[in-house]
């Protein structure tokens, strides 16, 4: 009787594991959410926005993503080619006017047009909500509801298998205040929108422009409520804050910068992709990708960021190492994630505890 019960349990476990394998293999690897922008620099209009640079970097690394953005009908969407794109139609595309001080690259922003919609979970297809990694890129406080994405409730299957979704939060838009003329100013303290989106799964990305006015201990205190915080500092690299390790330096890759637009977005996207691949040093990969972005002129961005990264990335890796970057999900990434999930799954824990004489081998060890 006991032997029959053991065999039945093992059969149920095998069925569960096959279902888990199929589910995780076809799970969307990355969901990107944020507004497309038109950037006006020296009276010239160019494609921009954190979502555009995130798509360009995902393309360069070969990660097919689900993308949700808001844009008007005349927007240039070519940067999203090859991805699963969902457009929320608006009357206007978010538009920024960029001006620079005469002594350097200190940038001032003014919003000249805004979409008439805020992105929410309701705009995202259900299968995309279950992505392994979500990257949020608001550029103004009304762009999207970040907290809703972070604190969404997952279905019974995800709860059963112990699914952990990583959230990357490019929070610069939540740290901005717009005056009546559309001029952009930074908050002097962490905004409530940022605080509401913190969780043990959230990696927050900001620059020193947004955080230098904060009290000294603020970043470390916020890191204790998050997975990590990363503050980019231009040519000086970035500071990474975690609850267990405190502050550490992400070394910069020394290059001659031509244009810094999109550098932080490139850094954040490359970091989250490397983190999903369980890279031992995601900061290094992020810093390298950002160094490729700043060497490109504004006139060709964000498309040329893809080309710059691909030129050096693809020849340097074999197809086997890149295999985890295939379309919907990749075998290496999926199997690594699957193995970790199996070890923590209730089925493996129950079977190992109650039927230890049945060796599940690679499935649960």
C-alpha positions as a Markdown table, in Angstrom:
| # | Residue | x | y | z |
|---|---|---|---|---|
| 1 | Unk | 0.0 | 0.0 | 0.0 |
| 2 | Unk | 2.8 | 2.4 | 1.0 |
| 3 | Unk | 4.7 | 1.5 | -2.1 |
| 4 | Unk | 1.7 | 2.2 | -4.3 |
| 5 | Unk | 1.2 | 5.5 | -2.5 |
| 6 | Unk | 4.8 | 6.3 | -3.1 |
| 7 | Unk | 4.6 | 5.5 | -6.8 |
| 8 | Unk | 1.4 | 7.6 | -7.1 |
| 9 | Unk | 3.2 | 10.5 | -5.4 |
| 10 | Unk | 6.2 | 10.2 | -7.7 |
| 11 | Unk | 3.9 | 10.1 | -10.8 |
| 12 | Unk | 2.1 | 13.2 | -9.6 |
| 13 | Unk | 5.4 | 14.9 | -8.9 |
| 14 | Unk | 6.7 | 14.0 | -12.4 |
| 15 | Unk | 3.5 | 15.4 | -14.0 |
| 16 | Unk | 3.8 | 18.6 | -11.9 |
| 17 | Unk | 7.4 | 19.0 | -12.9 |
| 18 | Unk | 6.7 | 18.5 | -16.6 |
| 19 | Unk | 3.9 | 21.2 | -16.4 |
| 20 | Unk | 6.3 | 23.4 | -14.5 |
| 21 | Unk | 9.0 | 23.0 | -17.1 |
| 22 | Unk | 6.6 | 23.9 | -20.0 |
| 23 | Unk | 5.2 | 26.9 | -18.1 |
| 24 | Unk | 8.6 | 28.3 | -17.2 |
| 25 | Unk | 10.1 | 27.7 | -20.6 |
| 26 | Unk | 7.3 | 29.7 | -22.3 |
| 27 | Unk | 7.0 | 32.4 | -19.6 |
| 28 | Unk | 7.7 | 35.9 | -21.0 |
| 29 | Unk | 11.2 | 36.8 | -20.0 |
| 30 | Unk | 10.8 | 40.6 | -19.7 |
| 31 | Unk | 8.0 | 43.1 | -19.6 |
| 32 | Unk | 8.9 | 46.7 | -20.3 |
| 33 | Unk | 6.4 | 49.4 | -19.4 |
| 34 | Unk | 6.8 | 53.2 | -20.0 |
| 35 | Unk | 6.0 | 56.1 | -22.2 |
| 36 | Unk | 7.6 | 56.6 | -25.6 |
| 37 | Unk | 8.9 | 60.2 | -25.9 |
| 38 | Unk | 9.9 | 62.7 | -28.5 |
| 39 | Unk | 13.1 | 64.6 | -27.4 |
| 40 | Unk | 13.7 | 68.0 | -28.8 |
| 41 | Unk | 17.4 | 68.9 | -28.8 |
| 42 | Unk | 18.7 | 72.0 | -30.7 |
| 43 | Unk | 15.2 | 72.1 | -32.3 |
| 44 | Unk | 15.7 | 68.6 | -33.7 |
| 45 | Unk | 13.2 | 65.9 | -32.8 |
| 46 | Unk | 14.4 | 62.5 | -31.9 |
| 47 | Unk | 12.9 | 59.3 | -30.5 |
| 48 | Unk | 13.5 | 58.9 | -26.7 |
| 49 | Unk | 12.2 | 57.6 | -23.4 |
| 50 | Unk | 13.4 | 55.0 | -21.0 |
| 51 | Unk | 11.2 | 52.4 | -22.8 |
| 52 | Unk | 12.9 | 53.1 | -26.1 |
| 53 | Unk | 16.4 | 52.6 | -24.7 |
| 54 | Unk | 15.3 | 49.5 | -22.8 |
| 55 | Unk | 13.9 | 48.0 | -26.0 |
| 56 | Unk | 17.1 | 48.9 | -27.8 |
| 57 | Unk | 19.2 | 47.1 | -25.1 |
| 58 | Unk | 16.9 | 44.1 | -25.0 |
| 59 | Unk | 17.2 | 43.8 | -28.8 |
| 60 | Unk | 21.0 | 43.9 | -28.5 |
| 61 | Unk | 21.1 | 41.1 | -26.0 |
| 62 | Unk | 18.5 | 39.1 | -28.0 |
| 63 | Unk | 15.8 | 39.2 | -25.3 |
| 64 | Unk | 12.4 | 39.3 | -26.9 |
| 65 | Unk | 10.2 | 41.4 | -24.6 |
| 66 | Unk | 6.6 | 42.3 | -24.1 |
| 67 | Unk | 6.4 | 46.1 | -24.3 |
| 68 | Unk | 3.5 | 48.3 | -23.2 |
| 69 | Unk | 3.7 | 52.0 | -24.1 |
| 70 | Unk | 1.6 | 55.0 | -24.8 |
| 71 | Unk | 2.0 | 57.0 | -28.0 |
| 72 | Unk | 0.1 | 59.0 | -30.6 |
| 73 | Unk | -0.7 | 57.5 | -34.0 |
| 74 | Unk | 2.2 | 59.3 | -35.8 |
| 75 | Unk | 4.9 | 58.0 | -33.4 |
| 76 | Unk | 8.0 | 56.2 | -34.8 |
| 77 | Unk | 7.9 | 52.7 | -33.4 |
| 78 | Unk | 10.7 | 51.1 | -35.2 |
| 79 | Unk | 12.9 | 50.7 | -32.1 |
| 80 | Unk | 10.3 | 48.1 | -30.9 |
| 81 | Unk | 10.7 | 45.9 | -34.0 |
| 82 | Unk | 11.0 | 42.2 | -33.0 |
| 83 | Unk | 9.3 | 42.6 | -29.7 |
| 84 | Unk | 5.7 | 41.9 | -28.7 |
| 85 | Unk | 4.3 | 45.5 | -28.7 |
| 86 | Unk | 1.1 | 46.8 | -27.2 |
| 87 | Unk | 0.3 | 50.4 | -27.9 |
| 88 | Unk | -2.1 | 52.5 | -25.8 |
| 89 | Unk | -3.3 | 55.2 | -28.2 |
| 90 | Unk | -3.1 | 58.8 | -27.0 |
| 91 | Unk | -3.7 | 62.2 | -28.5 |
| 92 | Unk | -0.1 | 63.3 | -27.8 |
| 93 | Unk | 3.2 | 61.5 | -27.3 |
| 94 | Unk | 5.2 | 62.6 | -24.2 |
| 95 | Unk | 7.5 | 65.4 | -25.5 |
| 96 | Unk | 10.6 | 66.8 | -23.7 |
| 97 | Unk | 12.5 | 69.9 | -24.7 |
| 98 | Unk | 16.2 | 69.6 | -23.7 |
| 99 | Unk | 18.5 | 72.6 | -23.1 |
| 100 | Unk | 22.0 | 72.6 | -21.8 |
| 101 | Unk | 24.2 | 75.0 | -19.9 |
| 102 | Unk | 26.9 | 76.7 | -21.9 |
| 103 | Unk | 29.7 | 75.3 | -19.6 |
| 104 | Unk | 28.9 | 71.6 | -19.9 |
| 105 | Unk | 26.3 | 69.0 | -20.2 |
| 106 | Unk | 24.1 | 70.0 | -17.3 |
| 107 | Unk | 20.6 | 69.3 | -18.7 |
| 108 | Unk | 17.3 | 71.1 | -18.2 |
| 109 | Unk | 14.0 | 69.6 | -19.2 |
| 110 | Unk | 10.6 | 71.0 | -20.1 |
| 111 | Unk | 7.5 | 69.0 | -20.9 |
| 112 | Unk | 5.7 | 70.4 | -24.0 |
| 113 | Unk | 3.2 | 67.6 | -24.5 |
| 114 | Unk | 1.8 | 64.8 | -22.4 |
| 115 | Unk | -0.4 | 61.8 | -23.2 |
| 116 | Unk | -3.9 | 61.7 | -21.7 |
| 117 | Unk | -3.5 | 58.3 | -20.1 |
| 118 | Unk | -1.6 | 56.7 | -17.3 |
| 119 | Unk | -0.4 | 53.1 | -17.8 |
| 120 | Unk | -1.8 | 50.5 | -15.5 |
| 121 | Unk | -1.9 | 46.8 | -15.1 |
| 122 | Unk | -5.2 | 46.8 | -17.1 |
| 123 | Unk | -3.2 | 47.8 | -20.2 |
| 124 | Unk | -0.9 | 44.7 | -19.9 |
| 125 | Unk | -2.0 | 41.3 | -21.3 |
| 126 | Unk | -2.3 | 38.7 | -18.7 |
| 127 | Unk | 0.6 | 36.5 | -20.0 |
| 128 | Unk | 2.9 | 39.6 | -19.9 |
| 129 | Unk | 2.0 | 40.3 | -16.3 |
| 130 | Unk | 3.6 | 37.0 | -15.4 |
| 131 | Unk | 7.0 | 37.9 | -16.9 |
| 132 | Unk | 10.1 | 36.8 | -15.1 |
| 133 | Unk | 11.4 | 40.4 | -15.0 |
| 134 | Unk | 9.4 | 43.6 | -15.1 |
| 135 | Unk | 11.2 | 46.9 | -15.9 |
| 136 | Unk | 9.2 | 50.1 | -15.3 |
| 137 | Unk | 10.3 | 53.4 | -16.8 |
| 138 | Unk | 8.1 | 56.4 | -15.8 |
| 139 | Unk | 9.3 | 59.8 | -17.0 |
| 140 | Unk | 6.7 | 61.9 | -15.2 |
| 141 | Unk | 4.8 | 61.2 | -12.0 |
| 142 | Unk | 1.6 | 60.5 | -14.0 |
| 143 | Unk | 3.1 | 58.0 | -16.5 |
| 144 | Unk | 2.2 | 54.8 | -14.8 |
| 145 | Unk | 1.1 | 53.2 | -11.6 |
| 146 | Unk | 4.4 | 51.6 | -10.4 |
| 147 | Unk | 3.0 | 50.3 | -7.1 |
| 148 | Unk | 0.3 | 48.3 | -8.9 |
| 149 | Unk | 2.9 | 46.4 | -10.9 |
| 150 | Unk | 5.1 | 45.7 | -7.9 |
| 151 | Unk | 2.3 | 44.6 | -5.6 |
| 152 | Unk | 0.1 | 42.7 | -8.1 |
| 153 | Unk | -1.4 | 39.4 | -6.9 |
| 154 | Unk | -0.2 | 36.4 | -8.9 |
| 155 | Unk | -2.3 | 33.4 | -9.7 |
| 156 | Unk | -2.5 | 30.1 | -7.9 |
| 157 | Unk | 0.1 | 28.4 | -10.1 |
| 158 | Unk | 2.7 | 31.1 | -9.5 |
| 159 | Unk | 2.1 | 30.9 | -5.8 |
| 160 | Unk | 2.3 | 27.1 | -5.9 |
| 161 | Unk | 5.7 | 27.0 | -7.6 |
| 162 | Unk | 7.1 | 29.9 | -5.5 |
| 163 | Unk | 7.5 | 32.2 | -8.5 |
| 164 | Unk | 9.6 | 35.3 | -7.7 |
| 165 | Unk | 9.3 | 38.1 | -10.1 |
| 166 | Unk | 12.1 | 40.6 | -10.3 |
| 167 | Unk | 11.1 | 44.3 | -10.6 |
| 168 | Unk | 13.4 | 46.9 | -12.1 |
| 169 | Unk | 12.2 | 50.4 | -11.3 |
| 170 | Unk | 13.8 | 53.3 | -13.3 |
| 171 | Unk | 12.3 | 55.8 | -10.9 |
| 172 | Unk | 13.6 | 59.2 | -12.3 |
| 173 | Unk | 10.1 | 60.1 | -13.4 |
| 174 | Unk | 8.7 | 59.6 | -9.9 |
| 175 | Unk | 11.3 | 62.1 | -8.6 |
| 176 | Unk | 10.2 | 64.9 | -10.9 |
| 177 | Unk | 8.0 | 67.9 | -10.3 |
| 178 | Unk | 6.5 | 69.9 | -13.2 |
| 179 | Unk | 5.7 | 73.6 | -12.8 |
| 180 | Unk | 2.9 | 75.3 | -14.8 |
| 181 | Unk | 5.2 | 75.9 | -17.7 |
| 182 | Unk | 6.3 | 72.2 | -17.8 |
| 183 | Unk | 9.7 | 72.8 | -16.5 |
| 184 | Unk | 11.1 | 69.7 | -14.6 |
| 185 | Unk | 12.6 | 69.9 | -11.1 |
| 186 | Unk | 13.7 | 67.1 | -8.9 |
| 187 | Unk | 12.1 | 66.2 | -5.6 |
| 188 | Unk | 14.4 | 67.0 | -2.6 |
| 189 | Unk | 13.3 | 63.8 | -0.8 |
| 190 | Unk | 12.1 | 60.3 | -1.9 |
| 191 | Unk | 8.6 | 60.8 | -3.4 |
| 192 | Unk | 5.6 | 58.9 | -2.0 |
| 193 | Unk | 5.3 | 57.1 | -5.4 |
| 194 | Unk | 8.8 | 55.7 | -5.0 |
| 195 | Unk | 8.2 | 54.6 | -1.4 |
| 196 | Unk | 4.9 | 52.9 | -2.4 |
| 197 | Unk | 6.7 | 50.8 | -5.0 |
| 198 | Unk | 9.4 | 49.4 | -2.7 |
| 199 | Unk | 9.4 | 45.6 | -2.0 |
| 200 | Unk | 11.9 | 42.8 | -1.4 |
| 201 | Unk | 11.8 | 42.2 | -5.2 |
| 202 | Unk | 12.4 | 45.8 | -6.3 |
| 203 | Unk | 15.7 | 47.0 | -7.7 |
| 204 | Unk | 15.6 | 50.8 | -7.9 |
| 205 | Unk | 17.6 | 52.9 | -10.4 |
| 206 | Unk | 18.2 | 56.6 | -10.0 |
| 207 | Unk | 21.0 | 59.0 | -10.8 |
| 208 | Unk | 23.0 | 61.3 | -8.5 |
| 209 | Unk | 20.9 | 64.2 | -9.9 |
| 210 | Unk | 17.9 | 62.9 | -8.1 |
| 211 | Unk | 19.6 | 61.7 | -4.9 |
| 212 | Unk | 22.4 | 64.1 | -4.0 |
| 213 | Unk | 20.1 | 66.3 | -2.0 |
| 214 | Unk | 18.9 | 63.5 | 0.2 |
| 215 | Unk | 20.2 | 63.0 | 3.8 |
| 216 | Unk | 23.3 | 60.8 | 4.0 |
| 217 | Unk | 21.6 | 57.6 | 5.4 |
| 218 | Unk | 18.5 | 57.7 | 3.2 |
| 219 | Unk | 19.7 | 55.4 | 0.5 |
| 220 | Unk | 20.9 | 52.7 | 2.9 |
| 221 | Unk | 17.6 | 52.9 | 4.8 |
| 222 | Unk | 15.6 | 52.5 | 1.5 |
| 223 | Unk | 17.8 | 49.6 | 0.4 |
| 224 | Unk | 16.7 | 47.8 | 3.6 |
| 225 | Unk | 13.1 | 47.9 | 2.2 |
| 226 | Unk | 14.1 | 46.8 | -1.3 |
| 227 | Unk | 16.2 | 44.2 | -3.1 |
| 228 | Unk | 18.8 | 46.9 | -4.0 |
| 229 | Unk | 19.3 | 50.5 | -5.0 |
| 230 | Unk | 21.6 | 51.7 | -7.8 |
| 231 | Unk | 22.6 | 55.3 | -8.2 |
| 232 | Unk | 24.5 | 56.1 | -11.4 |
| 233 | Unk | 27.2 | 58.8 | -11.2 |
| 234 | Unk | 28.2 | 59.3 | -14.8 |
| 235 | Unk | 31.9 | 58.9 | -15.4 |
| 236 | Unk | 32.4 | 57.8 | -11.8 |
| 237 | Unk | 30.4 | 54.6 | -12.2 |
| 238 | Unk | 27.5 | 53.8 | -9.8 |
| 239 | Unk | 26.9 | 53.1 | -6.2 |
| 240 | Unk | 25.0 | 49.9 | -5.3 |
| 241 | Unk | 23.2 | 49.7 | -2.0 |
| 242 | Unk | 21.9 | 46.5 | -0.4 |
| 243 | Unk | 20.7 | 45.7 | 3.1 |
| 244 | Unk | 23.4 | 43.0 | 3.7 |
| 245 | Unk | 26.5 | 44.5 | 2.0 |
| 246 | Unk | 25.9 | 48.2 | 2.4 |
| 247 | Unk | 27.3 | 50.4 | -0.4 |
| 248 | Unk | 29.6 | 49.1 | -3.1 |
| 249 | Unk | 31.1 | 50.7 | -6.2 |
| 250 | Unk | 30.2 | 49.7 | -9.7 |
| 251 | Unk | 33.4 | 50.5 | -11.6 |
| 252 | Unk | 32.9 | 52.7 | -14.7 |
| 253 | Unk | 34.2 | 51.7 | -18.1 |
| 254 | Unk | 36.4 | 54.6 | -19.2 |
| 255 | Unk | 35.4 | 56.0 | -22.6 |
| 256 | Unk | 35.1 | 59.4 | -24.2 |
| 257 | Unk | 31.4 | 60.4 | -23.9 |
| 258 | Unk | 29.7 | 62.0 | -26.9 |
| 259 | Unk | 26.1 | 62.1 | -25.6 |
| 260 | Unk | 24.8 | 60.9 | -22.2 |
| 261 | Unk | 21.1 | 60.6 | -23.1 |
| 262 | Unk | 19.8 | 57.1 | -22.3 |
| 263 | Unk | 22.9 | 56.0 | -20.4 |
| 264 | Unk | 21.0 | 55.4 | -17.2 |
| 265 | Unk | 18.2 | 53.6 | -19.0 |
| 266 | Unk | 20.8 | 51.4 | -20.8 |
| 267 | Unk | 22.5 | 50.7 | -17.5 |
| 268 | Unk | 19.3 | 49.7 | -15.7 |
| 269 | Unk | 18.1 | 47.4 | -18.6 |
| 270 | Unk | 21.5 | 45.7 | -19.0 |
| 271 | Unk | 21.6 | 45.2 | -15.2 |
| 272 | Unk | 18.2 | 43.5 | -15.0 |
| 273 | Unk | 18.9 | 41.3 | -18.0 |
| 274 | Unk | 22.2 | 40.2 | -16.4 |
| 275 | Unk | 20.5 | 39.7 | -13.0 |
| 276 | Unk | 17.9 | 37.5 | -14.7 |
| 277 | Unk | 20.7 | 35.4 | -16.2 |
| 278 | Unk | 22.2 | 35.1 | -12.7 |
| 279 | Unk | 25.4 | 36.9 | -13.8 |
| 280 | Unk | 27.9 | 37.1 | -11.0 |
| 281 | Unk | 28.5 | 40.7 | -11.6 |
| 282 | Unk | 25.5 | 42.4 | -13.3 |
| 283 | Unk | 26.9 | 45.9 | -12.5 |
| 284 | Unk | 29.9 | 45.2 | -14.6 |
| 285 | Unk | 27.7 | 44.3 | -17.6 |
| 286 | Unk | 25.5 | 47.3 | -17.0 |
| 287 | Unk | 28.5 | 49.7 | -16.9 |
| 288 | Unk | 29.9 | 48.2 | -20.1 |
| 289 | Unk | 26.6 | 48.6 | -21.9 |
| 290 | Unk | 26.2 | 52.2 | -20.7 |
| 291 | Unk | 29.7 | 53.0 | -21.9 |
| 292 | Unk | 28.6 | 51.9 | -25.4 |
| 293 | Unk | 25.5 | 54.2 | -25.2 |
| 294 | Unk | 27.4 | 57.3 | -24.3 |
| 295 | Unk | 29.8 | 57.0 | -27.3 |
| 296 | Unk | 26.8 | 57.4 | -29.7 |
| 297 | Unk | 25.5 | 60.8 | -30.9 |
| 298 | Unk | 22.0 | 61.9 | -30.0 |
| 299 | Unk | 21.1 | 62.0 | -33.7 |
| 300 | Unk | 21.1 | 58.2 | -34.1 |
| 301 | Unk | 19.8 | 57.1 | -30.7 |
| 302 | Unk | 18.3 | 54.8 | -29.5 |
| 303 | Unk | 18.8 | 52.6 | -32.6 |
| 304 | Unk | 22.6 | 52.9 | -32.7 |
| 305 | Unk | 22.8 | 51.8 | -29.0 |
| 306 | Unk | 21.6 | 48.4 | -30.2 |
| 307 | Unk | 24.2 | 48.3 | -33.0 |
| 308 | Unk | 27.0 | 49.5 | -30.7 |
| 309 | Unk | 26.3 | 46.7 | -28.1 |
| 310 | Unk | 25.8 | 44.0 | -30.8 |
| 311 | Unk | 29.1 | 44.9 | -32.5 |
| 312 | Unk | 31.1 | 43.9 | -29.5 |
| 313 | Unk | 28.8 | 41.5 | -27.7 |
| 314 | Unk | 27.9 | 39.0 | -30.4 |
| 315 | Unk | 31.4 | 38.2 | -31.7 |
| 316 | Unk | 32.7 | 37.8 | -28.2 |
| 317 | Unk | 30.2 | 35.0 | -27.3 |
| 318 | Unk | 29.4 | 31.7 | -28.7 |
| 319 | Unk | 25.9 | 30.7 | -29.7 |
| 320 | Unk | 25.8 | 28.3 | -26.8 |
| 321 | Unk | 26.3 | 31.1 | -24.3 |
| 322 | Unk | 23.7 | 33.2 | -26.0 |
| 323 | Unk | 21.2 | 30.4 | -26.2 |
| 324 | Unk | 19.4 | 31.6 | -23.0 |
| 325 | Unk | 18.5 | 34.7 | -25.0 |
| 326 | Unk | 16.2 | 33.0 | -27.5 |
| 327 | Unk | 12.7 | 34.5 | -28.3 |
| 328 | Unk | 10.2 | 33.8 | -25.6 |
| 329 | Unk | 12.5 | 32.3 | -23.0 |
| 330 | Unk | 15.8 | 30.5 | -23.2 |
| 331 | Unk | 16.8 | 27.0 | -22.2 |
| 332 | Unk | 19.7 | 28.0 | -20.0 |
| 333 | Unk | 17.8 | 30.7 | -18.1 |
| 334 | Unk | 14.7 | 28.6 | -17.9 |
| 335 | Unk | 16.4 | 25.5 | -16.6 |
| 336 | Unk | 18.5 | 27.5 | -14.1 |
| 337 | Unk | 15.3 | 29.2 | -12.9 |
| 338 | Unk | 13.4 | 25.8 | -13.0 |
| 339 | Unk | 16.1 | 24.0 | -10.9 |
| 340 | Unk | 15.9 | 26.7 | -8.2 |
| 341 | Unk | 12.1 | 26.7 | -8.3 |
| 342 | Unk | 12.0 | 22.9 | -8.0 |
| 343 | Unk | 14.2 | 22.9 | -5.0 |
| 344 | Unk | 11.8 | 25.2 | -3.3 |
| 345 | Unk | 8.6 | 23.7 | -4.6 |
| 346 | Unk | 6.1 | 22.1 | -2.2 |
| 347 | Unk | 6.2 | 18.9 | -4.2 |
| 348 | Unk | 9.9 | 18.4 | -3.9 |
| 349 | Unk | 9.9 | 19.3 | -0.2 |
| 350 | Unk | 7.0 | 17.0 | 0.6 |
| 351 | Unk | 8.4 | 14.1 | -1.5 |
| 352 | Unk | 11.9 | 14.4 | 0.0 |
| 353 | Unk | 10.6 | 14.5 | 3.5 |
| 354 | Unk | 8.0 | 11.7 | 3.3 |
| 355 | Unk | 9.3 | 9.5 | 0.6 |
| 356 | Unk | 13.1 | 9.9 | 0.9 |
| 357 | Unk | 13.7 | 6.4 | -0.5 |
| 358 | Unk | 12.5 | 7.7 | -3.9 |
| 359 | Unk | 15.5 | 9.4 | -5.4 |
| 360 | Unk | 14.4 | 12.4 | -7.5 |
| 361 | Unk | 18.0 | 13.0 | -8.5 |
| 362 | Unk | 18.5 | 16.1 | -10.6 |
| 363 | Unk | 14.9 | 17.1 | -10.2 |
| 364 | Unk | 15.1 | 18.1 | -6.6 |
| 365 | Unk | 18.8 | 18.0 | -5.6 |
